[in-house]
Amino acid sequence: MKRPVSLTARISLLFALSAAAVLIVAGAGFERALNERLLKRDIEELSGKLELARDIVLSARTAEDVSNLPVRMKDVVFGHPGIVMSVRAASGADLFSTGDAQVARRLQEEVTPAGGPPETRQFGQKFYRFESMRVLRGVRQGGPVEVVIALDVTEDHKFVTEVQQYVWFGVLQIVVVLGGLGWVVVRHGLAPLRKVSSMVAAISTRQLDRPLEDRTVPRELAELVTAFNTMLARLRESFQRLTNFSSDIAHELRTPIQNLLMQTQVTLGGHNDVDECRAVLQSNAEEYERLSGMISDMLFLA
């Protein structure tokens, strides 16, 4: 039969799992706050760039303004090498594009400007967070203009991934440390229980009059020690009754057995006739009946 897990191991494991649960919740909260902070920063930057591009597109009312769009759009992305920007007419004509050409082309093919919160996609080995807008008022010749701006957030993604790894690795380390520390603390805390167990193991039938000391045990074990001492008192009383009963039975059995033995020895040692032997057997039969009654009473008491 498989032995159950020890109380020390159970409490240590529960302590470690409780600490792990708290740390996981805290780590998840920290990760969520970090992602929200990075998202808020990217939203502010994307919205600012998108509004600036929108104003430039709305101000392009002549053919000369349209021809100057690339120059003015470069001012939008100036100082931000990680930005990919695509501006195209509703007809599909590319009015302006900067940044990674492959990413810009995929943005033009896959993204349909519809507003809404920024999205994040992976292009190759890099991650981009983009926002799009359709400017309904454009040049008279071109109609609406679609603007898509994407930020390279690969470093942010790596940073969040590293934070996740550090959190999980830290949780694992802390669980191991707290599990070991909990085992030591619980084992030390259960030392009084082991002491009581050793005291109980040392008790024999000759020591039923020695109750356990209840003044030095912790409060949590006081009731257990008191109950055990009460049980010892009941056992001592039961053993005393059994001893008295055995003594009485031995005394009661000794007399008829001695009578039977003496009469049998006298009969065997003499030259008695048939009548005398019959008288001895009759007397023995009475003693046997007395013994049988006593044995029946003993069985009834048992």
Secondary structure, 3 states (H helix, E strand, C coil): CCCCCCHHHHHHHHHHHHHHHHHHHHHHHHHHHHHHHHHHHHHHHHHHHHHHHHHHHHHCCCHHHHHCHHHHHHHHCCCCCCEEEEEEECCCCEEEEECCHHHHHHHHHHCCCCCCCCEEEEECCEEEEEEEEEECCCCCCCCCEEEEEEEECHHHHHHHHHHHHHHHHHHHHHHHHHHHHHHHHHHHHCHHHHHHHHHHHCCCHHHCCCCCCCCCCCHHHHHHHHHHHHHHHHHHHHHHHHHHHHHHHHHHHHHHHHHHHHHHHHHHHCCCCHHHHHHHHHHHHHHHHHHHHHHHHHHHHC
